[in-house]
Each structure stands twice: as C-alpha cells, then as structure tokens.
Amino acid sequence: MKKREHLARRGQMILYLTLLAMVVACMVALSMCDKPVVDAQSRPSGGDTLDIAIEYSPVTYYTYDDTLGGYNYDLLRLMSERMGCPMKFHPVVTLEKALGGLEDGHYDIVVAQFPMTAGDTSRFAFTNPIYIDQQVLVQSRDRKLIHSQLDLAGDTVWVVKGSPMVGRIASLSREIGDTIYVHADDMYGPEQLMMMVSAGEIRYAVVNRSIARAMASRLPNLDRSVAISLSQFQSWMVTKQRQSLCDSLNQWHEQIKLDTATYLGLQRRYFGGTFPTLAR
C-alpha cells in the first residue's frame, strides 16, 4: 500500500512538473492587447518599456486558463496603468537566470521571492518593502516530522540556487553548532521543490511561507510548521547603477498605497490579511 501511495505521489509530481513546463512554454505564445505585455523572451525592449523578470509562483505570478495573476504582477500592472509606464513581463522559473539577466542588462527589474539581506545590498538596489514573508521548512507528513531547527543537524535541505536562503542555512548551522548540508538547485523553483518533497524525491526544502501556504490545498501531505527565519521584508531588485529607477518604483508604490481599498484588497486576496507595518 505504501509503495502504491508513493508511486501515486511521484506520478502526481511528474504531472505537476509537466503541466508547469507546458504553461511556461505557452507564455511565449501569449498575445495580449492591453498593456502590460507578457513575453517569455529576454531581449531588452528599449524605449520607455521596462523589462521585468518575474518569478513564476502562486504568489508572484501565475496563469490559470486565460487569467494572469499574482500579488506582484497585479501591483505592477496597477503601476503601469496609473503611471503610464509600459511594462513587459518575462516569466522565469530559476532565480539565478533572472539575476544574471538583470546584471547583463536584459532585465530592468527582478521580481521574485528574494528577501532583502545586508549582504545582497552591495550587489543590488532594493525597493522599499513590498510585503513581508518568512522562510519555512517543507517536509512530508508521510515521514517522521521534525519539530525544531536543531533536528536538521546532519541532514540536507534543498533551496533555489541564488537565493539568500543558502546564507540563512549556513548561519543556522553555526547557531546550532552542527552542519546542515544545502543543495542549491539551479533547475527548479520553490513550487517544484515542494512537489519533489511531496512525492518523496527529496526530504526537505526551504521556501517562503506565502508559497507554502498557497500550495497547501494542492499538496496536503506537506508540513510547513517549522520556521527557518524571522519575518523578512520582500523587495524588488534593480542594479546598483539604476538607483533612479528604484526611486521611481518607490514613488509609484506610495501612490498605489493612497488607494487604500485597492491596496489592502490585494494583500487580503493573496495573503489572507494585511501588513500593517507597510501601511502608509
């Protein structure tokens, strides 16, 4: 019976990954009449158009049937409409690719599950906080659960390559006085890592709580109760040389906040509540 259940979950994970790959591929063919435009190509648009690398995830950006959504996507779309700034969205799955494209000049902005840390401010310019999140451990309820960060000693956790979560795990290793091994994956995003945990392919992954919460109904056998970090600000990124763009994004964000009903409504829709510390 257990073997049958394992094979069923593995088949489910493969199906999820296949469907996700199909969705990302279909983005190339999406044709939309209204701005902003969604395009999977990484060529700079030029002119006044902002090229935005946006992470494909249940919180940041997703597509369902003919509907596009995501907290970051909807917020940027409001900015585009109200500030008259054309934007082209380039969906990405791997964070490392997005950051490389930002530094190479293919993208103007990277929007992803990337908490602002002191170390990364020397490499990128971060906008003011967009929302608040937290890193959590994802594990399967089909195995013996751990209930403390201390129990990770000697084990391996999977994270997305390029993520500050690598540094957080290293700090946690020092805090507990033992080694926690990290596999930084350069192929999959947080959503796919959760599917792999669900299917029993890997044991632990560290992702943002908002993604774990959004995937809870689809992957009910996963536990996300063990926090790996404190609450952290999530921001958008530009290169250090584009501080003026960063300032403009901050100003546009403040303008959206003036429409309190719309702004807080977005937060309730995607997070189930609001972030009082981010209120104007």
HELIX and SHEET records of a PDB file:
HELIX    1   1 LYS A    2  CYS A   26  1                                  25    
HELIX    2   2 MET A   27  ALA A   29  5                                   3    
HELIX    3   3 TYR A   71  MET A   83  1                                  13    
HELIX    4   4 LEU A   95  ASP A  104  1                                  10    
HELIX    5   5 GLY A  119  SER A  122  5                                   4    
HELIX    6   6 GLN A  149  LEU A  152  5                                   4    
HELIX    7   7 MET A  165  ILE A  176  1                                  12    
HELIX    8   8 PRO A  190  SER A  198  1                                   9    
HELIX    9   9 ARG A  209  ALA A  214  1                                   6    
HELIX   10  10 LYS A  240  ARG A  242  5                                   3    
HELIX   11  11 GLN A  243  LEU A  258  1                                  16    
HELIX   12  12 THR A  260  PHE A  271  1                                  12    
HELIX   13  13 PRO A  276  LEU A  278  5                                   3    
SHEET    1   A 4 VAL A  37  VAL A  38  0                                        
SHEET    2   A 4 MET A  87  VAL A  92  1                                        
SHEET    3   A 4 LEU A  50  GLU A  55  1                                        
SHEET    4   A 4 ILE A 109  VAL A 111  1                                        
SHEET    1   B 2 TYR A  62  TYR A  64  0                                        
SHEET    2   B 2 THR A  67  GLY A  69 -1                                        
SHEET    1   C 2 PHE A 124  PHE A 126  0                                        
SHEET    2   C 2 MET A 237  THR A 239 -1                                        
SHEET    1   D 2 TYR A 131  ASP A 133  0                                        
SHEET    2   D 2 GLN A 232  GLN A 234 -1                                        
SHEET    1   E 3 TYR A 204  ASN A 208  0                                        
SHEET    2   E 3 GLN A 135  SER A 140 -1                                        
SHEET    3   E 3 LEU A 222  ALA A 227 -1                                        
SHEET    1   F 2 THR A 156  VAL A 160  0                                        
SHEET    2   F 2 TYR A 181  ASP A 185  1                                        
END                                                                             
